[in-house]
Amino acid sequence: MSVIASDRRTLVVGLGKTGLSCVRFLQAQGRSVAVADSRAEPPGLDTLRAEYPDVPVLLGPFQPERFTAYSELVVSPGIAISEPAIAAAAENGARIRGDIDLFAEVAEAPIVAITGSNGKTTVTTLVGEMARAAGRRVEVGGNIGTPALDLLGRGADLYVLELSSFQLETTTDLGALAATILNISDDHMDRYPNKMAYYQAKQRIYQGARHAIVNLDDALSTPMARDTLRFICYGFHRVNPETFSTRDDDEGTWITWGLDNLLLTRELGLIGHHNVSNVMAALALGKAAGLPMPVMLDVARRFRGLPHRCEFIRTLDGVEYINDSKGTNVGATVSAIESLAPASGDGKVVLIAGGEGKGADFAPLEAPLSLHGRAAVLIGRDAPLLASAIGHAVPVVNASSLDDALAQARRLAQPGDRVLLSPACASFDMFRDYEDRGDQFRQRVEALS
């Protein structure tokens, strides 16, 4: 017998920061809530029991017969909605939702929404900084920092959200003021059956949006459904009305809006060709949100980026060391190699890569390494797969640890080169997370003498 939807019995699936934010939100609404987590001691369990001792908690393997007792499942982004117990509940009539879906229903201010395989944290943070500098009461979160539901009730007049494909899977109608897919490259292929499924999840960001911010250099950024959307576009060397672009003259490379020069790319606080694209995306999102252009340009000049995202560490013996530990997929690493290859002289990139590949195809790394690579030093579980894909492009060296990898890279690098940690993989086989990996790399580089 199907559950009665009006019973509104809600099961929060998955604890952690997002699950806790969902419980707090639903409890404040007076809803009947329970929690399920497949782990015996999930993060946040002690907090949940202290704050909500009466909330039932189901720990251990998910059981379909338990899930079908609920009319609504609020699923944390780390859990696939294809999980058999979740699928059984859906077949039994349960509504499958996520925290962003709950947030969109009650958001107190316009939403700027950002997704993409790469660059979304940089763009989200940059737009947030632009809004703050413009005097807006902005709240930033979602897939970074603070869960979206915890941003409510703070008096915001603008929300800037980074959203993952996992969050968008369970979002029906975001209704953003401005939304963008920065780019699409293979990622999370261990969770999606193919790239199309990943792409379709990302496309949900445009549902109900007023402005679509479109990357003209990536066709997959364009909304599939566009009837009610106003486009603001950006791309390299695409000078047109209603478009942020670039143009070269005797002074250098300009970022432009329409036919007007805005600032020279050498004035930017961020390094790398890909970050010029990120700045153009941020300017387009900010324009849609009504932020003043002079303020946005000033922030773009001052913004130095985030740790673990093409972060310059130091120069030693004529070699620059760059921490791009956030490069957890192939597209991010391709972009980093192409953007950070030394622009003059005989300098090359010595790449440190490897980890858990998430089912990705490493073949796209071969071409940029052929052009810009000195060597590749490989670590982690999927190092053999990487070696097979790029072994014809550059000399490949295997390393047993991060210390060994750095020693090998230092030996291989020549003056004018850049040693780039950009793993193209997740970190969990060797590190707590990508931040731990990047922190350890930075500490070791700073300790070199």
C-alpha positions as CSV (number, residue, x, y, z in Angstrom):
1,M,0.0,0.0,0.0
2,S,1.4,3.4,-0.9
3,V,2.2,6.0,1.8
4,I,-0.2,8.9,2.1
5,A,1.8,12.0,1.0
6,S,-0.2,14.3,3.3
7,D,1.4,12.5,6.3
8,R,4.6,14.5,5.5
9,R,6.8,12.0,7.3
10,T,10.3,13.0,6.2
11,L,13.5,10.9,6.3
12,V,16.8,12.8,6.1
13,V,19.2,10.4,4.3
14,G,22.8,11.1,5.3
15,L,24.0,13.2,8.2
16,G,27.1,15.4,8.2
17,K,26.8,19.2,7.8
18,T,24.1,19.1,5.2
19,G,22.0,16.5,6.9
20,L,22.1,18.5,10.2
21,S,21.1,21.7,8.4
22,C,18.1,19.8,6.9
23,V,17.0,18.4,10.3
24,R,17.2,21.9,11.9
25,F,15.2,23.4,9.1
26,L,12.5,20.7,9.1
27,Q,12.2,20.7,12.9
28,A,11.7,24.5,12.9
29,Q,8.8,23.9,10.5
30,G,7.3,21.4,13.0
31,R,7.8,18.5,10.6
32,S,8.0,14.8,11.7
33,V,11.6,13.9,11.0
34,A,13.9,10.9,11.2
35,V,17.5,10.4,10.0
36,A,19.2,7.5,8.2
37,D,22.9,7.0,7.6
38,S,24.7,3.9,6.4
39,R,27.6,4.6,8.8
40,A,27.7,3.4,12.4
41,E,29.0,6.7,13.6
42,P,28.4,9.4,11.0
43,P,29.7,13.0,11.4
44,G,27.3,15.1,13.4
45,L,25.7,12.2,15.3
46,D,26.6,13.6,18.7
47,T,25.4,17.0,17.8
48,L,22.1,15.6,16.5
49,R,21.5,13.6,19.6
50,A,22.3,16.6,21.8
51,E,20.1,19.0,19.9
52,Y,17.2,16.7,18.9
53,P,17.2,13.7,21.3
54,D,13.7,12.7,20.1
55,V,14.6,12.4,16.4
56,P,14.8,8.7,15.4
57,V,18.1,7.7,13.9
58,L,18.5,4.6,11.6
59,L,22.1,3.5,11.4
60,G,23.7,0.8,9.2
61,P,22.9,-0.6,5.8
62,F,19.9,1.1,4.1
63,Q,16.7,-1.1,4.2
64,P,14.0,-0.5,1.6
65,E,11.2,-1.5,3.9
66,R,12.2,1.2,6.3
67,F,12.5,3.9,3.6
68,T,9.1,3.1,2.1
69,A,7.5,4.2,5.4
70,Y,8.2,7.8,4.6
71,S,6.4,10.2,2.3
72,E,9.4,12.4,1.7
73,L,13.2,11.7,1.5
74,V,15.6,14.6,1.8
75,V,18.8,13.1,0.4
76,S,22.3,14.5,1.2
77,P,24.4,15.1,-1.9
78,G,26.9,12.4,-1.1
79,I,24.3,9.7,-1.5
80,A,23.2,8.6,-5.0
81,I,19.4,8.7,-5.5
82,S,19.9,5.4,-7.4
83,E,20.5,3.7,-4.0
84,P,18.0,0.8,-4.0
85,A,16.3,1.9,-0.7
86,I,15.8,5.4,-2.1
87,A,14.5,4.0,-5.4
88,A,12.1,1.8,-3.5
89,A,10.7,4.8,-1.6
90,A,10.3,6.7,-4.9
91,E,8.4,3.8,-6.4
92,N,6.2,3.8,-3.4
93,G,5.2,7.4,-3.9
94,A,7.8,9.3,-1.8
95,R,9.0,12.7,-2.9
96,I,12.8,12.7,-3.3
97,R,14.4,16.1,-2.5
98,G,17.6,17.7,-1.4
99,D,18.6,20.7,0.7
100,I,18.7,23.1,-2.2
101,D,15.1,22.2,-3.2
102,L,14.0,23.0,0.4
103,F,16.1,26.3,0.3
104,A,14.6,27.5,-3.0
105,E,11.1,27.3,-1.7
106,V,11.7,29.7,1.1
107,A,14.7,31.8,0.0
108,E,14.4,35.4,1.2
109,A,16.4,37.0,-1.5
110,P,17.5,36.5,-5.1
111,I,19.9,33.6,-5.8
112,V,23.0,33.6,-8.0
113,A,23.8,30.0,-8.7
114,I,27.0,28.6,-10.0
115,T,28.0,25.1,-11.1
116,G,30.5,23.5,-13.5
117,S,33.2,20.9,-13.4
118,N,35.9,23.4,-12.7
119,G,36.3,26.9,-11.3
120,K,33.0,27.1,-9.4
121,T,34.5,27.7,-6.0
122,T,36.7,30.5,-7.3
123,V,33.8,32.2,-9.2
124,T,31.4,31.8,-6.2
125,T,33.8,33.3,-3.8
126,L,34.7,36.1,-6.3
127,V,31.0,37.1,-6.8
128,G,30.5,37.1,-3.1
129,E,33.4,39.4,-2.6
130,M,32.1,41.7,-5.3
131,A,28.7,41.8,-3.7
132,R,30.2,42.6,-0.3
133,A,32.3,45.4,-1.7
134,A,29.2,46.8,-3.3
135,G,27.5,47.0,0.1
136,R,25.1,44.1,-0.4
137,R,24.1,41.9,2.5
138,V,25.3,38.7,0.7
139,E,25.4,35.2,2.0
140,V,27.7,32.6,0.3
141,G,27.5,28.9,0.7
142,G,25.9,25.7,-0.7
143,N,28.5,23.2,-1.8
144,I,31.2,25.3,-0.1
145,G,31.4,26.6,3.4
146,T,27.9,26.9,5.0
147,P,25.1,24.6,3.9
148,A,22.4,26.6,2.1
149,L,19.7,26.1,4.7
150,D,21.9,27.6,7.4
151,L,22.1,30.8,5.4
152,L,18.4,31.5,6.0
153,G,17.3,34.1,8.6
154,R,20.4,36.2,8.3
155,G,18.9,39.2,6.6
156,A,20.5,38.6,3.2
157,D,19.5,40.6,0.1
158,L,21.5,38.2,-2.1
159,Y,22.5,34.6,-2.0
160,V,25.5,33.3,-4.0
161,L,25.5,29.5,-4.1
162,E,28.0,27.0,-5.4
163,L,26.0,23.9,-6.5
164,S,27.3,20.4,-7.3
165,S,25.6,18.1,-9.8
166,F,24.6,15.9,-6.8
167,Q,22.7,18.8,-5.2
168,L,21.1,19.7,-8.5
169,E,19.8,16.1,-9.0
170,T,17.3,16.7,-6.3
171,T,16.4,20.3,-7.1
172,T,13.2,20.8,-9.1
173,D,12.9,24.6,-9.6
174,L,15.7,26.7,-8.3
175,G,14.4,30.0,-9.7
176,A,17.7,31.8,-9.7
177,L,18.1,35.4,-10.6
178,A,21.3,34.3,-12.5
179,A,22.6,30.8,-13.1
180,T,25.6,29.4,-14.9
181,I,27.3,26.2,-15.9
182,L,30.9,27.3,-16.2
183,N,32.1,24.2,-18.1
184,I,31.6,20.5,-18.4
185,S,34.3,17.9,-18.4
186,D,34.3,14.3,-17.2
187,D,33.9,14.1,-13.5
188,H,32.1,11.7,-11.1
189,M,32.0,9.0,-13.7
190,D,31.9,6.5,-10.8
191,R,28.5,7.9,-10.0
192,Y,27.0,8.6,-13.4
193,P,26.5,6.0,-16.1
194,N,27.8,8.5,-18.8
195,K,28.7,12.1,-19.4
196,M,25.2,12.9,-20.6
197,A,23.7,12.0,-17.3
198,Y,26.2,14.3,-15.6
199,Y,25.4,17.0,-18.1
200,Q,21.7,16.7,-17.5
201,A,22.1,17.0,-13.8
202,K,24.1,20.2,-14.3
203,Q,21.4,21.6,-16.6
204,R,18.9,21.7,-13.8
205,I,20.5,24.9,-12.5
206,Y,18.7,26.8,-15.2
207,Q,15.2,25.7,-14.2
208,G,13.2,28.9,-13.4
209,A,16.2,31.2,-13.9
210,R,15.9,34.7,-15.2
211,H,19.4,35.1,-16.6
212,A,21.6,32.4,-18.0
213,I,25.4,33.2,-18.0
214,V,26.8,31.3,-21.0
215,N,30.4,30.4,-21.6
216,L,30.8,30.7,-25.4
217,D,34.0,28.6,-25.2
218,D,32.0,25.5,-23.9
219,A,28.9,24.5,-25.8
220,L,27.7,22.5,-22.9
221,S,27.3,25.7,-20.9
222,T,24.3,26.7,-23.0
223,P,20.8,25.9,-21.5
224,M,18.8,23.2,-23.2
225,A,15.6,25.1,-22.6
226,R,15.9,28.8,-23.2
227,D,12.5,30.3,-24.0
228,T,12.2,32.6,-20.9
229,L,15.9,33.2,-20.3
230,R,17.9,36.3,-20.9
231,F,21.5,35.5,-22.0
232,I,24.7,37.2,-20.9
233,C,27.6,35.6,-22.6
234,Y,31.4,35.5,-22.1
235,G,34.3,34.0,-24.0
236,F,37.8,34.7,-25.3
237,H,38.0,36.9,-28.4
238,R,34.2,37.0,-28.8
239,V,33.7,40.8,-28.8
240,N,29.9,41.4,-29.2
241,P,27.1,43.3,-27.5
242,E,25.9,41.8,-24.2
243,T,29.2,39.8,-24.0
244,F,32.2,39.9,-21.8
245,S,35.2,39.0,-23.9
246,T,38.9,39.7,-24.5
247,R,40.7,41.8,-27.1
248,D,44.4,42.3,-27.8
249,D,46.2,45.6,-28.6
250,D,49.5,47.2,-28.0
251,E,48.9,47.6,-24.3
252,G,48.1,43.9,-23.8
253,T,45.0,41.7,-23.5
254,W,41.8,43.5,-22.3
255,I,38.7,42.1,-20.7
256,T,35.9,43.9,-22.5
257,W,32.1,44.4,-22.2
258,G,30.6,44.9,-25.6
259,L,33.0,47.3,-27.4
260,D,34.4,48.8,-24.1
261,N,37.7,47.9,-22.6
262,L,37.4,47.2,-18.8
263,L,40.8,46.1,-17.5
264,L,44.0,44.5,-18.7
265,T,44.4,40.8,-17.8
266,R,47.8,41.5,-16.3
267,E,46.0,43.7,-13.7
268,L,44.2,40.6,-12.3
269,G,45.1,39.2,-8.9
270,L,44.6,35.7,-10.2
271,I,47.1,33.8,-12.3
272,G,46.4,31.6,-15.3
273,H,44.4,31.8,-18.6
274,H,41.5,29.8,-17.1
275,N,41.1,32.5,-14.3
276,V,40.5,35.1,-17.0
277,S,37.5,33.1,-17.9
278,N,36.5,32.8,-14.3
279,V,36.7,36.6,-13.9
280,M,34.5,37.1,-17.0
281,A,32.0,34.7,-15.6
282,A,31.9,36.6,-12.3
283,L,31.5,39.9,-14.0
284,A,28.6,38.5,-16.0
285,L,26.9,37.1,-12.9
286,G,27.5,40.3,-11.0
287,K,26.0,42.4,-13.8
288,A,22.9,40.2,-13.8
289,A,22.7,40.8,-10.0
290,G,23.0,44.6,-10.5
291,L,26.5,45.0,-9.0
292,P,28.3,48.2,-10.1
293,M,31.0,47.6,-12.7
294,P,33.7,49.8,-11.1
295,V,33.4,47.9,-7.8
296,M,33.6,44.5,-9.5
297,L,36.7,45.5,-11.5
298,D,38.4,46.7,-8.3
299,V,37.7,43.4,-6.6
300,A,39.0,41.5,-9.6
301,R,42.2,43.4,-9.3
302,R,42.6,42.6,-5.6
303,F,41.3,39.0,-5.5
304,R,44.2,36.6,-5.1
305,G,42.3,33.4,-5.3
306,L,41.8,30.5,-2.9
307,P,44.1,27.9,-1.4
308,H,44.6,24.7,-3.5
309,R,43.5,26.4,-6.7
310,C,46.5,27.2,-8.8
311,E,48.0,28.7,-5.6
312,F,51.6,30.0,-6.1
313,I,53.8,28.8,-3.2
314,R,57.4,29.8,-3.9
315,T,60.2,30.0,-6.4
316,L,63.3,27.8,-5.6
317,D,66.3,27.4,-7.8
318,G,64.5,29.1,-10.6
319,V,61.5,26.7,-10.4
320,E,58.0,27.8,-9.4
321,Y,55.9,25.5,-7.3
322,I,52.1,25.6,-7.7
323,N,49.4,23.9,-5.5
324,D,46.3,23.0,-7.5
325,S,45.2,20.1,-5.3
326,K,41.6,21.1,-6.0
327,G,42.2,19.8,-9.5
328,T,40.3,16.6,-8.8
329,N,39.3,15.8,-12.3
330,V,40.9,15.6,-15.8
331,G,39.4,18.8,-17.1
332,A,40.7,20.8,-14.2
333,T,44.2,19.4,-14.7
334,V,44.1,20.1,-18.4
335,S,43.1,23.6,-17.7
336,A,45.9,24.1,-15.2
337,I,48.6,22.7,-17.5
338,E,47.5,24.9,-20.4
339,S,47.0,28.0,-18.2
340,L,50.2,27.7,-16.1
341,A,52.7,26.6,-18.8
342,P,55.5,29.1,-18.8
343,A,54.8,31.7,-21.5
344,S,58.4,32.4,-22.5
345,G,61.7,30.7,-22.7
346,D,62.2,26.9,-22.5
347,G,60.2,26.4,-19.3
348,K,57.9,23.4,-19.0
349,V,55.5,21.9,-16.5
350,V,56.5,19.0,-14.2
351,L,53.2,17.5,-13.2
352,I,52.5,15.7,-10.0
353,A,49.2,13.7,-10.4
354,G,47.4,10.7,-9.3
355,G,44.9,9.3,-6.7
356,E,41.4,7.9,-7.1
357,G,40.4,8.6,-10.7
358,K,36.6,8.2,-10.2
359,G,36.4,6.2,-13.5
360,A,37.6,9.1,-15.6
361,D,39.3,8.9,-19.0
362,F,42.8,10.3,-18.6
363,A,43.5,10.5,-22.3
364,P,42.8,14.3,-22.6
365,L,46.0,14.9,-20.5
366,E,48.2,13.6,-23.3
367,A,47.9,16.6,-25.7
368,P,48.7,19.4,-23.2
369,L,51.5,17.4,-21.7
370,S,53.0,16.8,-25.1
371,L,53.1,20.6,-25.7
372,H,53.9,21.9,-22.2
373,G,55.2,19.0,-20.1
374,R,58.7,18.2,-18.9
375,A,57.7,15.1,-17.0
376,A,55.0,13.6,-14.9
377,V,55.4,12.2,-11.4
378,L,52.6,9.8,-10.5
379,I,51.2,8.8,-7.1
380,G,48.2,6.9,-5.7
381,R,45.9,4.1,-6.6
382,D,45.3,5.0,-10.3
383,A,48.9,5.9,-11.2
384,P,49.1,2.9,-13.5
385,L,46.1,4.1,-15.5
386,L,47.5,7.6,-15.7
387,A,50.9,6.2,-16.9
388,S,49.2,4.2,-19.6
389,A,47.3,7.4,-20.9
390,I,50.2,9.8,-20.8
391,G,53.4,7.7,-21.1
392,H,53.8,8.6,-24.8
393,A,53.6,12.4,-24.0
394,V,56.3,12.8,-21.3
395,P,58.7,10.8,-19.3
396,V,56.8,9.2,-16.4
397,V,58.1,8.5,-12.9
398,N,56.3,6.7,-10.1
399,A,56.5,7.9,-6.5
400,S,55.6,6.0,-3.4
401,S,54.5,9.1,-1.4
402,L,54.1,12.8,-1.6
403,D,57.6,13.4,-0.2
404,D,59.0,11.1,-2.9
405,A,57.0,12.8,-5.6
406,L,58.3,16.2,-4.6
407,A,61.9,15.0,-4.5
408,Q,61.5,13.4,-8.0
409,A,59.9,16.6,-9.3
410,R,62.6,18.7,-7.9
411,R,65.2,16.5,-9.6
412,L,63.5,16.6,-13.0
413,A,62.6,20.4,-13.0
414,Q,64.9,22.9,-14.8
415,P,65.2,26.6,-14.2
416,G,62.2,28.3,-15.7
417,D,59.9,25.3,-15.1
418,R,56.9,25.0,-12.9
419,V,56.2,22.1,-10.6
420,L,52.5,21.7,-10.6
421,L,50.5,19.6,-8.2
422,S,47.2,19.0,-10.1
423,P,46.2,15.4,-9.5
424,A,43.3,14.9,-11.9
425,C,42.0,12.6,-9.1
426,A,40.3,12.5,-5.8
427,S,42.6,12.2,-2.7
428,F,40.9,9.7,-0.5
429,D,43.4,6.8,-1.2
430,M,46.2,8.8,0.5
431,F,44.8,11.9,2.2
432,R,41.8,13.1,4.2
433,D,40.6,15.3,1.4
434,Y,42.0,17.6,-1.3
435,E,42.8,20.3,1.3
436,D,44.9,17.9,3.4
437,R,46.8,16.9,0.2
438,G,47.3,20.6,-0.7
439,D,48.3,21.6,2.8
440,Q,50.9,18.8,3.0
441,F,52.3,19.8,-0.4
442,R,52.6,23.4,0.6
443,Q,54.3,22.5,3.9
444,R,56.8,20.3,2.2
445,V,57.6,22.9,-0.5
446,E,58.0,25.7,2.1
447,A,60.4,23.4,4.0
448,L,62.7,22.8,1.0
449,S,66.1,24.4,1.1
